[in-house]
Amino acid sequence: MEKYEYFNTLLPQIIGLKKGAIAPQITPSAAFGYASAEEAESIFSGEAAKPLYARMGNPTGAKLETVLAKMEGGQGAVVTSSGMAAITMVLTAFLQSGDKVLCIGGFFGGTYALMNDTLPRFGIEGIFCDVDDYDGIEKALQSGVKMVLCESVGNPNLKLPNLREIAGLCDCYNALFVIDNTVTPLIVEPFKMGADLVVYSTTKIISGHSAALGGAVVFRAIKDSDEKLLDSKFSAVHPILKKGKGALMMVLKKRAMRDFGMSANAFASFLTLLGLETLPLRTKRVNESVEKLVRLLDEAGVNVRHPSLETHEHHLRYKEIFSDGCGPIVTIDCGTKEKAFTFLNESKLITQTANIGDNRTLGLHMASTIYRDFNEDDKKRLGITDGLVRLSIGLESPDELAKDMILAWKSAQS
């Protein structure tokens, strides 16, 4: 809990200003003037740290990048237009036709579709392994995998990967380890676990208010020795690595953002900064509420799934690695689509939407919405059943949420 106290002080202090307007400032300009031709040259060469063009970033986004890098303990960050844009930026910055990506664990539907359907059209192959299939993981790495992608907590299957174990294997085979930490900011510290890059949908709990679409990639510094990016498989980025410890900023921007244009909006970055000020308070509250709610639902006979329950396959890992909780996601399996619909429609407190990490409790039937176009094999791999409802717990009273959901469950099962 000391960690939350640290961030309760850090985030408001580095986001707010001491003089003049104390709220973060918005710079809603698409273009920026250069003082001279010489200055223009220095900006385009990267020698002058001034705005180039909004497609490459803006001052409000740069402020958010500074805060996220400080929060995560990274060298720097690049903010994007959405969480999917952040993942796409990482993949397109480092990969090319013929490369392989190892995808470990369960995935949000958009990420799975990107890896399983879209990137193969461009010659990039996704290989899929369960979080505990270490033999399969190592075999894939031995085949020349360039990058490993993993969610800190499977969304929505709630499987918990052993991030340190996976990071160690990535280091052995010089593969970049990318952790999607969207569900667990402040809870999981990916760089301490061995990540090379951390991706976020800042739309979720980082903002908390569903008012700002955005994403981010936080990256580590280039190492003085034993730098895996110096492996011949990453030869395409070797010229950029000469830029020094912060070279990954240029890899992401010049090899992806410049040409694909997944740039963050200034107003969205501003709203995200406002949400970040209260992130530690909200995170602590949600984690405490989730454990209590799950216990009450389980005791009432609701078919609820969460790692805090002893019946979950990763309960011991939860206690060891996720001692503060694992974010807002809880799932309930109602048995059938019809019962799931009744459960959601009978609830008075659940807001039905496709988002997670909001200040209010959200819910959605998975098979008929996000995963409706997936085949049965893919749905089975991702843990999507006909009656599965994903919940994202908000700031409401866990006791009131439990009462509401138990009544909705009884209605659905009657």
Buried (B, 14 or more C-beta within 10 A) or exposed (E): EEBBEEBBEBBEEBBEEEEEEEEBEBBEBEEBEBEEEEBBEBBEEBEBEEBBBBBBBBBBBBBBBBBBBBBBEBBBBBBBBBBBBBBBBBBBBBBEEEBBBBBBBBBBBBBBBBBBEBBEEEEBBBBBBBBBBBEBBBBBBEEEBBBBBBBBBBBBBBBBBBBEBBBEBBBEBBBBBBBBBBBBBBBBBBBEBBBBBBBBBBBBBBBBBBBBBBBBBBBBBBEEEEEBBBBEBBEEBEEBBEBEBEBBBBBBBBBBBBEBEBBBBBBBBBBBBBBBBBBBBBBBBBBEBBBBBBBBBBEBEBBBBBBBBEEBEBBEBBEEBBEBBBBBBBBBBBBEBEBBBBBBEBBEBBBBBEBBBBBBBBBBBBBEEBBEEBEEEBBEBBBBBBBBBBBBBBBBEBEEBBBBBBBBBBBBBE
